[in-house]
Amino acid sequence: MTIGSLLDCDRCPDGYSSSEEEQLHRSALGKGSILTVGKQVSLILTAKSLAVIAQTPRNRTIPYFNVFTLLLNGLCNNHAVEIAQKIDIQAYDVIVPASGDGVVYEVFNGLGQRADACEALSKLAVAHIPCGSGNAMSYNLYGSGTPSMAALCIVKGLRTPLDLVSITQGDRRILSFLSQSFGIIAESDLGTDNIRWMGSARFTYGFLVRLLGKTVYPCDLAVKVEVDGKERIKDHYRSESQQKSAHSTAGDEPRSPGLPPLRYGTVTDPLPDDWELITHDKMGNFYAGNMAYMAPDANFFPTALPNDGLLDLITIRGDIPRLTALQMLMAVENGTLFDMPEVNIRKVSGYRIIPRDREDGYISIDGEKVPFEPFQAEVHPGLGTVISKSGYKYETPGI
């Protein structure tokens, strides 16, 4: 398939028609589009992703990449970290996991473990073919969980700076691209692995079990607040998203050989002077988001932006009435959670959370379980690079 035929075809070769996909086929390329002769893509495939792609009518996903030189990498568990560590960043422009969000997490961390981490994260854009259960990255960047639609958006998409978050825990430092959670969200996800046969219903089941028990998660929390108050947060979102250009302060800073130095130190360092540690005996949900959608029908963070240098942080008490908590569950799906008075939301550039009063529990970083220990987060503006449909915002209705 030539570039011309990809752009000019009235119908896809298999005869299948999708109005949105056809519109993208025929649309003019935006400034910064990656659809250029000579661009190179590394596609990471898992056994599950091959099965998902095979179910697409006449395999409409892989052919979109015929305009590139394509490297296919078979993937074993945790192999994506190694692939990203060793990939030649001069030979490729885009690395595309065909997977769930877990392999995307591994790719970012593999790039972050390189000696040339800053250069690698800037040079090599990370894209996503959705073949998992949540596929949050694809929904945020392309507005779709369909592999062929995501592939087309990648071909015609725009390079976009993405904030990444350093998580320090003990002597470890990892990168987060999606979210961090402690409390009912983390437990409802990670604590229900034994009932994965229920599919997505396991999350709702886990949530309801803990809700009925009014489970609380005591902790100490310190945050670096940058924007507070819901109206100010809405104003910030509208102002930033109306600029319609991907901007980042990352390019203005000296580039370190590895990851950027930590402005706020690590979790083992003394708290910064302007951070106040507050005790929360009745914490019910702690949820920090770098993207808007956490799942197809879960727009938890409608004011999140790809590169404003901030995380959206939601905290909710665990002793709220059960009826209110049930209303929150429905509010996530209909997009009204943000305005509920019981939901405390702030935009922050860093935080430290210290679990208390229990020896074991669940902490989730991008959906992956990490030790139940204190951790600290710090946002690095525009450290990563992704391919997005718009080039400046997530595919959400906004607020």
FIKOL-885901 format. One line per 5 residues: for each residue x, y, z of N, C-alpha, C, O. Coordinates in steps of 0.05 Angstrom, whole numbers. Layout:
X,Y,Z,X,Y,Z,X,Y,Z,X,Y,Z  ...
This chain:
17,-24,0,0,0,0,18,25,0,36,27,17  13,43,-18,29,68,-20,16,89,-2,-6,86,7  32,110,3,21,133,19,-3,144,5,-23,151,17  -2,147,-22,-24,159,-37,-49,142,-34,-71,153,-30  -47,116,-37,-71,99,-35,-82,99,-6,-106,97,-3
-65,102,14,-74,103,41,-91,128,45,-111,127,60  -83,150,33,-98,175,37,-122,178,19,-142,191,28  -121,167,-4,-142,173,-24,-164,152,-27,-183,157,-42  -161,129,-14,-181,108,-19,-208,117,-8,-210,129,13  -229,110,-22,-256,116,-14,-267,95,6,-283,101,23
-257,71,2,-265,49,20,-240,33,27,-222,32,10  -240,21,50,-217,3,57,-218,-21,40,-239,-29,30  -195,-34,35,-194,-57,16,-212,-80,24,-221,-95,7  -218,-83,50,-235,-106,57,-264,-100,55,-281,-117,61  -271,-76,46,-299,-69,42,-313,-59,66,-336,-50,65
-300,-61,90,-312,-52,115,-310,-22,115,-290,-10,108  -332,-9,124,-332,20,124,-339,31,152,-357,21,165  -324,51,161,-330,65,186,-327,94,181,-306,104,172  -349,110,186,-349,138,179,-326,153,191,-313,170,178  -320,147,217,-298,162,230,-271,154,218,-254,171,214
-268,129,213,-243,120,201,-239,131,173,-218,139,165  -261,131,157,-260,142,130,-252,172,131,-237,181,115  -264,186,150,-258,214,153,-228,219,158,-215,237,147  -216,202,175,-188,204,180,-172,197,155,-151,209,150  -181,177,141,-167,169,116,-164,194,98,-143,197,86
-185,210,95,-186,230,75,-178,258,85,-176,277,70  -173,260,112,-167,286,123,-139,295,115,-122,279,110  -136,321,115,-109,333,109,-91,328,133,-100,327,156  -66,324,128,-47,319,149,-41,345,164,-37,366,151  -40,344,190,-33,368,206,-3,372,207,13,353,201
5,396,214,33,402,218,45,384,239,33,381,261  67,372,233,80,354,253,71,325,250,79,308,266  55,319,230,46,291,226,69,273,221,89,281,209  67,248,231,89,230,228,87,214,201,104,197,196  67,220,185,64,205,159,84,217,139,77,234,123
109,208,141,130,219,125,148,196,116,154,178,132  156,196,91,173,174,81,198,173,97,211,193,103  206,148,106,230,144,121,226,142,151,245,134,165  202,148,161,197,144,189,198,114,195,188,97,180  208,107,219,212,79,226,196,73,251,196,89,270
182,50,252,166,42,274,175,15,285,180,-3,269  177,13,311,181,-13,324,155,-21,337,145,-7,354  144,-43,328,118,-53,338,122,-77,357,134,-97,349  114,-74,382,117,-95,401,91,-111,403,70,-100,408  93,-137,398,69,-154,397,70,-175,419,91,-187,424
48,-179,433,45,-201,452,28,-223,440,15,-219,419  28,-246,452,11,-268,442,-18,-259,442,-33,-266,424  -27,-245,463,-55,-236,465,-61,-216,444,-82,-216,432  -42,-198,438,-47,-177,418,-50,-189,391,-66,-179,374  -34,-209,385,-37,-222,359,-65,-234,355,-76,-233,334
-75,-245,377,-102,-256,376,-123,-235,372,-142,-238,357  -120,-212,386,-139,-190,383,-138,-178,355,-159,-174,343  -114,-174,345,-111,-162,318,-122,-181,297,-134,-173,277  -119,-207,301,-129,-227,282,-159,-226,280,-170,-234,259  -173,-217,301,-202,-215,300,-212,-191,284,-236,-189,278
-194,-172,278,-202,-149,263,-207,-157,234,-192,-173,223  -229,-148,222,-237,-157,195,-214,-155,175,-204,-133,169  -205,-178,165,-183,-180,146,-158,-165,155,-143,-154,139  -155,-164,181,-131,-153,193,-125,-124,183,-106,-120,168  -142,-105,191,-139,-78,182,-119,-61,198,-117,-37,194
-104,-74,217,-87,-59,234,-58,-57,223,-48,-35,219  -45,-80,219,-18,-80,210,-13,-66,184,7,-52,181  -31,-68,163,-26,-55,138,-22,-25,140,-9,-13,122  -33,-12,160,-29,17,162,0,24,166,8,47,160  16,5,175,44,11,179,62,3,156,86,4,158
50,-4,133,66,-11,110,81,12,98,100,8,83  74,37,106,89,60,97,115,63,112,131,80,106  119,46,132,143,47,148,160,21,145,150,1,136  185,23,152,200,-2,157,192,-12,184,194,3,204  183,-37,186,170,-47,210,187,-69,223,195,-87,210
191,-66,249,205,-87,264,184,-100,282,172,-86,298  181,-126,280,162,-141,297,178,-154,319,196,-170,314  171,-148,344,184,-160,367,164,-178,382,144,-168,392  169,-204,383,153,-221,400,158,-214,429,181,-206,436  139,-217,446,142,-207,473,135,-229,494,114,-241,493
153,-233,513,148,-249,536,142,-230,559,145,-206,556  135,-241,582,129,-225,605,153,-207,613,175,-217,614  147,-181,617,167,-162,625,190,-158,605,211,-146,612  186,-167,581,207,-165,561,208,-137,549,228,-129,537  186,-122,551,185,-95,539,205,-76,551,216,-58,537
211,-79,577,231,-62,590,258,-66,576,272,-47,569  265,-91,571,291,-98,558,291,-87,529,311,-77,520  269,-90,515,268,-80,487,273,-50,487,288,-40,470  259,-35,505,262,-6,505,290,2,514,300,23,505  302,-13,531,330,-7,540,350,-10,517,369,6,516
345,-29,500,365,-36,479,359,-24,452,376,-25,434  335,-13,447,328,-4,421,346,19,411,354,36,427  352,18,386,369,39,374,351,64,368,335,63,350  353,85,384,335,108,381,341,124,356,325,141,348  364,119,344,370,132,318,357,118,295,354,129,273
350,93,299,339,77,277,309,78,276,296,73,255  296,86,298,267,86,300,257,113,310,270,126,326  233,120,302,220,145,310,197,139,329,190,157,345  185,116,327,161,109,343,163,81,353,172,63,338  156,76,378,154,49,388,125,44,396,113,60,411
113,22,386,84,18,388,78,-9,402,79,-29,388  72,-9,428,63,-34,440,34,-40,430,16,-24,433  31,-64,420,4,-74,415,-3,-91,439,4,-115,441  -18,-80,458,-20,-91,484,-41,-77,501,-57,-61,490  -41,-82,527,-55,-66,546,-37,-44,556,-15,-40,546
-45,-30,577,-29,-7,587,-5,-17,602,14,-1,605  -4,-42,611,19,-52,626,44,-52,609,66,-46,620  43,-59,584,67,-60,567,76,-31,561,100,-26,558  57,-12,558,64,16,555,80,25,579,101,39,576  72,18,603,86,24,628,114,13,627,133,27,634
117,-11,617,144,-24,615,161,-9,595,185,-5,600  150,0,573,165,14,552,176,41,563,200,47,560  159,56,576,168,81,588,190,77,608,210,92,609  187,56,625,208,50,645,233,39,633,255,44,643  231,24,611,255,15,597,270,38,586,295,39,589
256,57,574,270,81,563,282,98,586,303,110,583  267,98,609,277,114,631,301,102,645,314,116,660  307,77,640,330,64,653,355,66,635,376,56,643  353,78,612,376,80,595,395,102,605,387,120,619  420,100,597,439,122,603,432,148,590,438,169,600
419,146,566,410,170,552,380,173,554,366,179,534  369,170,578,340,169,583,326,193,572,306,191,558  336,217,578,322,241,569,320,243,539,300,250,528  343,237,526,343,238,496,325,216,485,310,221,466  325,193,496,308,170,486,279,177,489,263,172,471
271,188,512,243,194,517,233,217,499,209,219,493  251,234,491,244,256,473,244,248,444,226,255,429  264,232,436,267,224,408,247,203,400,235,204,378  242,183,417,226,160,410,197,164,421,193,162,445  178,169,403,151,172,411,139,145,418,144,125,404
123,144,439,109,119,447,80,121,439,66,139,447  71,102,423,43,100,415,31,74,426,44,60,441  6,68,418,-8,46,430,-29,34,412,-47,48,403  -27,8,406,-48,-7,393,-63,-22,415,-51,-39,428  -89,-15,420,-103,-26,443,-110,-56,440,-126,-63,423
-98,-73,457,-104,-101,456,-108,-113,484,-106,-137,488  -112,-95,504,-115,-104,531,-144,-101,541,-163,-100,525  -147,-98,567,-174,-96,579,-182,-67,583,-204,-59,577  -163,-50,593,-170,-22,598,-164,-4,575,-181,12,566  -139,-6,563,-131,9,540,-134,40,544,-143,54,526
-127,49,568,-132,77,574,-116,96,556,-126,116,547  -91,88,549,-74,106,533,-87,110,506,-87,133,496  -97,89,494,-110,92,467,-135,109,468,-139,126,451  -151,106,489,-175,122,491,-168,152,495,-182,169,484  -147,157,510,-140,185,515,-127,198,491,-134,221,485
-110,184,476,-96,196,454,-111,195,428,-108,213,411  -127,174,424,-140,170,398,-171,169,400,-184,170,379  -182,168,424,-210,167,427,-223,141,418,-246,141,411  -207,120,418,-217,94,408,-203,71,421,-179,74,428  -217,49,424,-204,24,434,-203,3,412,-199,-20,418
-206,12,387,-205,-7,364,-177,-7,353,-166,14,346  -164,-30,350,-137,-31,340,-133,-17,313,-113,-2,310  -151,-22,294,-147,-9,267,-150,21,268,-135,35,255  -168,31,284,-172,60,287,-147,72,301,-138,94,292  -137,59,321,-113,69,335,-90,70,315,-74,89,315
-87,48,299,-65,47,280,-67,71,260,-46,83,254  -90,77,251,-94,99,232,-87,126,246,-75,143,233  -96,128,271,-90,153,285,-60,156,290,-49,179,289  -46,134,294,-17,136,297,-4,145,271,14,162,272  -13,133,249,-1,141,223,-6,170,217,12,184,207
-29,181,224,-36,208,218,-33,227,242,-41,251,240  -23,217,264,-22,233,288,1,253,290,17,255,272  1,267,313,21,288,318,38,281,342,28,270,362  64,286,339,82,283,362,73,303,384,69,326,379  71,293,408,60,308,430,77,304,455,80,281,463
87,325,468,101,321,494,82,311,515,58,319,515  91,293,531,75,281,553,89,284,579,112,276,582  76,295,599,87,295,626,91,267,636,73,250,632  113,261,649,117,236,662,122,241,692,130,263,699  118,221,708,119,225,737,140,206,749,138,182,745
159,217,763,178,200,778,165,191,804,155,207,819  166,165,809,157,153,834,181,142,849,195,125,838  187,153,873,208,142,889,196,127,912,179,137,926  207,103,917,197,86,938,221,69,948,232,53,933  229,73,973,253,61,982,276,72,966,280,96,965
293,54,954,315,64,938,308,61,908,326,63,891  283,57,901,274,53,873,263,79,862,252,95,876  267,82,836,255,104,821,243,93,795,258,82,779  217,96,792,204,87,767,188,111,755,185,131,768  179,106,731,164,127,717,135,118,715,129,95,711
117,138,717,88,133,714,78,151,692,84,175,691  61,140,674,50,156,653,20,160,656,8,178,643  7,144,673,-22,143,673,-34,152,700,-48,172,701  -29,138,722,-42,144,747,-28,130,770,-12,112,767  -35,140,794,-26,127,819,-50,126,838,-65,146,840
-54,104,851,-77,102,869,-71,87,894,-54,69,895  -86,95,915,-84,82,942,-112,84,953,-125,105,952  -122,62,965,-149,63,976,-167,45,959,-159,25,949  -193,53,958,-213,36,946,-209,29,917,-215,7,908  -198,49,901,-193,43,873,-171,22,870,-174,3,854
-149,25,884,-127,6,882,-136,-21,891,-130,-41,878  -151,-23,913,-160,-49,923,-180,-62,905,-180,-86,902  -198,-46,893,-219,-57,876,-207,-68,850,-218,-85,837  -183,-58,842,-170,-67,818,-151,-90,826,-155,-113,817  -130,-84,841,-109,-104,847,-119,-126,866,-108,-148,865
-138,-119,883,-148,-139,902,-169,-158,892,-179,-174,908  -174,-157,866,-195,-175,855,-183,-192,833,-198,-202,816  -157,-196,833,-144,-213,812,-155,-241,813,-155,-255,792  -164,-250,837,-174,-278,839,-201,-282,826,-210,-305,823  -214,-260,817,-240,-263,804,-239,-250,776,-259,-238,767
-216,-252,763,-214,-241,736,-234,-253,716,-240,-241,696  -244,-277,723,-264,-290,705,-289,-273,703,-305,-276,684  -293,-254,721,-316,-236,721,-313,-214,700,-332,-199,695  -289,-211,689,-285,-189,670,-285,-162,685,-276,-160,708  -295,-141,671,-295,-115,683,-313,-113,707,-311,-94,723
-332,-132,710,-350,-132,732,-336,-136,759,-347,-130,780  -311,-147,758,-297,-152,783,-291,-126,797,-290,-125,822  -286,-105,782,-280,-79,794,-304,-69,809,-302,-60,832  -327,-70,796,-352,-61,809,-358,-78,834,-366,-67,855  -354,-104,832,-358,-122,855,-339,-114,878,-348,-111,901
-314,-111,872,-294,-103,893,-301,-76,905,-298,-73,929  -310,-58,889,-317,-31,899,-340,-33,918,-340,-21,940  -361,-48,910,-385,-50,927,-379,-64,953,-390,-56,974  -363,-85,953,-356,-99,978,-343,-80,998,-349,-80,1021  -324,-64,988,-310,-46,1006,-328,-22,1013,-325,-11,1035
-345,-14,995,-363,8,1000,-383,0,1023,-387,16,1041  -394,-23,1022,-413,-31,1042,-400,-34,1069,-413,-30,1090  -374,-40,1069,-360,-41,1094,-349,-15,1104,-336,-13,1125  -353,7,1088,-343,34,1094,-313,32,1101,-304,43,1122  -298,18,1084,-269,14,1089,-254,41,1087,-259,57,1069
-236,46,1106,-220,70,1105,-191,61,1104,-183,39,1111  -174,80,1094,-146,74,1089,-129,97,1102,-122,116,1088  -123,96,1128,-108,117,1141,-81,122,1128,-67,104,1120  -74,148,1126,-48,155,1114,-41,183,1123,-58,198,1133  -16,190,1119,-6,218,1120,0,227,1092,12,212,1076
-8,251,1086,-6,261,1058,5,289,1058,-4,307,1073  25,294,1041,36,321,1036,35,326,1006,43,309,991  26,350,998,24,356,970,35,383,964,35,401,980  45,386,939,53,412,928,31,421,909,30,414,886  13,437,920,-11,446,905,-3,469,887,9,489,895
-11,468,861,-6,489,842,-32,503,834,-32,528,830  -54,489,832,-80,501,826,-101,488,844,-104,463,844  -115,504,859,-135,494,878,-162,507,872,-164,528,861  -184,493,880,-211,503,875,-220,494,847,-206,498,827  -245,484,846,-255,472,822,-258,492,799,-253,486,776
-267,516,806,-271,536,784,-244,545,773,-241,549,749  -223,547,790,-197,555,781,-185,532,764,-171,537,744  -190,507,772,-181,485,756,-194,484,728,-181,479,708  -220,489,727,-234,491,702,-222,513,684,-218,509,660  -217,536,697,-206,559,681,-178,551,671,-171,558,648
-162,538,687,-136,529,678,-138,510,654,-124,513,635  -156,491,656,-160,472,634,-168,486,608,-157,481,587  -188,503,610,-198,517,586,-176,535,574,-173,536,550  -161,548,591,-140,566,581,-118,550,567,-109,557,545  -110,528,579,-89,511,567,-98,497,542,-83,496,522
-122,486,542,-132,470,520,-139,488,496,-139,478,473  -146,513,500,-153,531,478,-129,540,462,-132,552,441  -105,536,473,-82,545,459,-76,528,434,-63,537,415  -87,504,434,-85,486,411,-57,483,400,-53,483,375  -38,480,418,-11,475,410,3,459,432,-2,465,456
19,440,424,33,424,444,57,441,453,75,448,437  58,448,479,80,463,489,90,450,515,75,436,529  115,453,520,128,441,543,152,457,551,165,469,534  157,458,577,181,472,587,205,453,587,227,462,594  201,428,579,223,408,581,247,416,564,270,412,572
241,427,540,263,435,522,279,459,532,301,463,522  268,474,551,283,497,562,303,490,583,319,506,591  302,465,593,319,457,615,343,442,604,341,428,584  366,444,617,390,429,609,383,399,610,371,389,629  391,384,590,385,356,588,406,339,602,429,340,595
398,325,623,416,308,638,420,282,623,404,274,606  443,268,628,448,242,614,426,222,619,417,209,600  418,219,644,396,200,650,370,214,654,364,232,639  355,207,674,330,221,681,336,248,693,358,252,704  318,266,692,322,293,704,326,291,734,316,272,747
342,309,746,345,309,775,318,315,788,301,328,776  315,305,812,290,309,827,290,336,842,307,340,859  272,353,836,270,379,849,262,376,878,272,392,895  246,357,885,235,354,912,249,332,927,241,325,950  270,320,916,283,298,930,267,272,927,249,270,911
275,252,944,262,226,944,244,223,968,243,241,985  231,201,970,213,195,992,228,193,1019,217,196,1040  254,188,1017,270,185,1042,283,211,1051,294,213,1072  280,232,1035,291,259,1042,271,274,1059,248,267,1060  281,294,1074,262,311,1088,242,324,1069,249,330,1046
218,329,1079,198,343,1062,207,370,1055,220,384,1071  202,379,1030,207,407,1023,194,426,1043,173,420,1055  205,450,1047,196,468,1067,167,477,1063,153,482,1083  158,478,1038,131,488,1034,110,465,1031,88,470,1022  118,441,1039,99,419,1039,91,414,1068,108,414,1086
66,410,1073,55,404,1100,44,376,1101,26,369,1085  53,360,1119,44,333,1122,18,333,1139,18,341,1162  -4,323,1127,-30,323,1141,-39,295,1145,-38,278,1127  -49,289,1169,-60,262,1175,-88,259,1165,-105,276,1169  -93,237,1152,-120,230,1142,-128,203,1153,-120,182,1143
-144,204,1175,-152,179,1188,-175,165,1172,-179,141,1176  -189,180,1156,-213,169,1142,-210,170,1112,-230,173,1098  -186,168,1102,-182,168,1073,-197,144,1060,-193,121,1069  -213,150,1040,-227,128,1026,-215,123,999,-212,100,991  -208,145,985,-197,142,958,-176,164,953,-182,187,956
-152,155,945,-131,173,936,-125,165,908,-117,142,902  -128,184,889,-125,177,861,-113,201,846,-124,223,846  -89,197,835,-75,218,820,-74,210,791,-65,188,784  -82,228,773,-84,221,744,-67,240,727,-68,264,730  -52,227,708,-38,243,688,-53,243,661,-46,259,644
-73,226,659,-90,225,636,-119,226,645,-124,224,669  -138,230,627,-166,233,634,-180,207,638,-190,201,660  -181,190,617,-194,164,619,-177,144,633,-153,141,625  -188,129,652,-174,107,664,-185,81,652,-172,60,655  -207,82,639,-220,59,625,-240,72,605,-245,96,607
-251,56,586,-268,68,566,-291,85,577,-298,106,565  -303,77,600,-326,92,611,-319,105,637,-336,110,654  -293,111,641,-284,122,667,-267,146,662,-242,145,664  -280,169,657,-266,194,654,-262,207,681,-276,226,688  -244,196,697,-240,205,725,-229,233,726,-235,248,745
-213,241,706,-198,266,708,-203,283,683,-186,286,666  -227,295,681,-234,309,657,-218,334,651,-218,345,629  -203,345,671,-187,368,667,-157,362,664,-141,380,664  -151,336,661,-123,329,656,-113,337,629,-129,337,610  -88,345,627,-76,354,602,-50,339,597,-37,332,617
-42,335,572,-18,319,567,8,332,578,26,318,587  10,359,577,35,371,584,32,399,598,43,419,589  15,399,619,14,424,635,32,422,659,32,441,676  47,401,662,65,398,684,52,391,711,64,395,732  27,382,710,12,377,734,-3,351,734,-12,342,712
-7,339,757,-25,317,761,-51,327,772,-52,346,788  -73,313,765,-99,319,778,-102,299,801,-101,275,797  -105,309,825,-106,293,849,-134,294,861,-144,315,869  -147,270,863,-173,267,876,-170,253,903,-157,232,904  -182,265,924,-184,251,949,-213,252,959,-227,272,956
-222,229,970,-249,226,979,-249,212,1006,-235,192,1009  -263,221,1025,-265,208,1051,-279,181,1048,-296,177,1031  -271,163,1066,-283,136,1065,-308,132,1082,-320,111,1081  -315,153,1098,-338,151,1115,-362,166,1105,-380,173,1120  -362,172,1078,-386,185,1067,-409,165,1066,-404,141,1067
-434,175,1065,-457,156,1064,-455,137,1041,-445,144,1019  -465,113,1045,-463,93,1024,-478,101,999,-470,95,976  -501,115,1002,-516,124,979,-500,144,962,-500,143,938  -485,162,976,-468,181,962,-446,167,947,-440,174,924  -434,146,959,-413,131,946,-424,117,921,-410,116,901
-448,106,923,-460,93,899,-466,114,877,-462,108,854  -474,138,885,-478,159,865,-452,166,852,-451,173,828  -430,165,867,-403,171,855,-396,150,834,-386,157,813  -403,125,839,-397,104,820,-411,110,794,-399,106,772  -436,119,795,-451,125,770,-441,151,758,-442,155,734
-432,170,776,-423,196,766,-398,194,749,-393,210,731  -381,174,754,-357,169,737,-366,164,709,-353,174,690  -386,148,705,-395,140,678,-409,163,664,-407,165,640  -424,180,679,-439,201,665,-424,228,665,-435,248,656  -400,228,676,-383,252,674,-389,274,694,-383,297,689
-402,268,716,-410,288,736,-394,286,762,-400,300,781  -375,268,763,-359,264,788,-345,289,797,-345,296,821  -334,304,778,-317,327,784,-332,347,802,-320,358,821  -358,351,797,-373,372,811,-386,363,837,-398,379,850  -383,338,844,-395,329,869,-380,341,892,-356,341,893
-395,352,912,-382,367,934,-363,349,951,-345,359,964  -368,323,951,-352,305,968,-325,299,955,-307,287,967  -321,307,930,-297,302,915,-278,326,917,-284,347,908  -255,321,930,-235,342,932,-214,338,910,-202,317,908  -210,358,893,-192,356,871,-173,380,870,-182,403,874
-148,374,865,-127,395,863,-108,388,840,-106,364,833  -95,408,829,-74,403,810,-47,406,825,-43,427,838  -30,386,824,-6,385,840,18,379,823,15,367,801  42,387,832,66,381,818,82,359,832,102,349,822  73,352,857,86,331,871,70,324,897,54,340,906
76,301,908,63,294,934,79,271,946,95,257,933  74,267,972,84,243,987,61,232,1003,47,246,1016  58,205,1001,37,192,1016,49,169,1033,66,154,1023  41,168,1058,52,148,1077,28,132,1088,14,142,1105  24,107,1079,3,90,1091,8,85,1121,31,84,1130
-14,83,1136,-12,79,1165,-31,57,1174,-50,49,1160  -25,46,1197,-43,29,1213,-49,2,1199,-68,-12,1208  -34,-6,1180,-37,-33,1169,-10,-41,1156,5,-25,1147  -5,-67,1157,21,-77,1148,21,-84,1118,42,-83,1105  -3,-89,1107,-4,-97,1079,-28,-85,1066,-48,-79,1079
-27,-81,1040,-49,-69,1025,-40,-65,996,-22,-78,987  -54,-48,982,-50,-45,954,-44,-16,946,-58,3,954  -22,-12,931,-16,13,918,-12,7,888,2,-12,881  -25,22,871,-24,18,842,-10,41,828,-17,64,832  9,34,812,23,54,794,17,45,766,27,24,757
1,60,751,-6,53,724,-19,25,722,-15,11,703  -34,17,743,-47,-8,744,-29,-31,753,-38,-54,754  -4,-25,759,15,-46,768,19,-44,799,21,-22,810  19,-67,812,23,-68,841,52,-61,848,70,-72,837  55,-44,868,81,-38,879,80,-43,909,58,-46,920
103,-44,923,103,-50,952,85,-30,967,82,-7,960  73,-40,989,56,-24,1006,74,-8,1025,77,-15,1049  86,13,1014,105,30,1029,100,59,1021,88,65,1001  111,77,1037,109,106,1030,122,110,1002,142,97,995  111,129,987,123,136,961,119,166,956,101,179,967
136,176,939,134,205,931,133,207,901,146,192,887  117,226,892,114,231,863,122,259,856,118,278,871  135,262,832,143,288,822,139,289,792,148,271,778  125,309,782,119,312,754,143,324,739,155,343,748  149,312,716,170,323,698,155,333,673,146,317,656
153,359,669,138,370,646,149,361,620,173,365,614  132,349,603,139,342,576,163,324,573,177,325,552  169,307,593,192,289,591,189,268,569,208,261,556  165,258,567,160,237,547,148,248,521,142,272,519  146,231,501,134,238,475,115,216,467,121,192,469
91,224,458,72,205,448,61,214,421,69,236,411  45,198,409,31,206,384,1,209,392,-11,190,402  -10,233,387,-38,238,393,-53,248,369,-41,256,349  -79,246,371,-97,254,349,-97,285,346,-96,295,324  -97,299,369,-99,328,368,-72,343,369,-69,364,357
-54,331,383,-28,344,387,-26,361,412,-4,372,418  -48,365,426,-47,384,449,-66,377,472,-63,388,494  -84,358,468,-103,351,490,-112,322,487,-106,309,467  -126,312,508,-136,285,506,-164,286,492,-177,306,490  -172,262,483,-197,260,468,-221,257,487,-234,236,488
-225,278,502,-247,278,522,-265,302,516,-257,321,502  -290,302,527,-308,325,522,-299,350,536,-308,372,530  -280,347,555,-272,371,571,-292,377,592,-308,360,600  -291,402,602,-309,409,624,-315,439,623,-330,449,640
